[in-house]
Amino acid sequence: MAQVETTDEMETRLLRVIAQAHFEVLAQDYTWRRMAHNQPPSQKAIACVRDGEAWYEFLPAERAILLRGIASSASISAKAQMRLALLLG
């Protein structure tokens, strides 16, 4: 049976990964888009992240998508926003 990570263990592991990651500023705008249940990531996605039961993919932003993403960013939990802020430095 697989051992379930505690929140603290998960945070420690993720912060270790972030600390070891190579950071690169991208010229193009990107936005997080919530994925439908059991939807595979888009081929254009450069990252995926899970927030509770929801999955999000990080895609190149088109103007319409970028505006919708800004309007819906409140749907991402405060904890996920904080982790993203840590990741982006």
C-alpha positions in Angstrom: 0.0 0.0 0.0 1.4 3.4 -1.0 2.2 5.8 1.8 0.3 9.1 1.6 2.3 12.3 1.9 1.4 14.8 4.6 1.0 18.4 3.5 4.3 19.3 5.2 6.1 16.5 3.5 4.7 17.5 0.1 5.6 21.2 0.7 9.2 20.2 1.7 9.5 18.0 -1.4 8.2 20.7 -3.7 10.4 23.4 -2.3 13.4 21.1 -2.7 12.5 20.6 -6.4 12.0 24.4 -6.9 15.4 25.1 -5.2 17.1 22.7 -7.7 15.2 23.8 -10.7 16.6 25.9 -13.6 14.7 29.1 -13.9 14.2 30.7 -17.3 12.1 33.8 -18.2 10.0 33.1 -21.2 9.4 35.7 -23.9 5.8 34.7 -24.5 2.9 35.1 -22.1 1.6 31.9 -20.5 -1.6 31.2 -18.5 -2.9 28.4 -16.3 -6.1 26.7 -17.6 -8.1 24.2 -15.7 -8.3 20.8 -17.3 -11.5 18.7 -17.6 -11.6 15.5 -15.6 -9.4 12.8 -17.2 -8.3 15.2 -20.0 -4.7 14.7 -21.2 -2.5 17.7 -21.3 -2.4 19.8 -24.5 0.7 19.2 -26.6 1.4 23.0 -26.2 1.4 22.7 -22.3 4.8 23.2 -20.7 3.6 22.2 -17.2 0.7 20.7 -15.3 -0.1 21.1 -11.7 -2.7 19.6 -9.3 -4.5 21.7 -6.8 -6.6 19.4 -4.7 -8.8 17.4 -7.1 -8.3 19.9 -10.0 -5.6 19.8 -12.6 -4.3 22.9 -14.5 -2.0 23.1 -17.5 0.4 26.0 -18.3 -0.2 27.1 -21.9 1.0 29.8 -24.3 -1.6 32.6 -23.8 -3.7 33.9 -26.6 -5.2 37.3 -25.8 -8.7 35.8 -25.2 -7.3 33.0 -23.0 -5.1 35.4 -21.1 -8.1 37.7 -20.3 -10.3 34.7 -19.2 -7.4 33.4 -17.1 -7.0 36.7 -15.3 -10.8 36.7 -14.6 -10.8 33.2 -13.3 -7.5 33.2 -11.3 -9.5 33.6 -8.1 -10.6 29.9 -8.6 -7.0 28.8 -7.8 -6.6 28.3 -4.1 -4.5 30.8 -2.1 -2.1 28.0 -1.2 -1.6 27.2 -5.0 -1.1 30.9 -5.7 1.5 31.1 -2.9 3.4 28.1 -4.3 3.3 29.7 -7.7 4.7 32.9 -6.3 7.5 31.0 -4.7 8.2 29.3 -8.0 8.3 32.5 -10.0 10.5 34.2 -7.4 
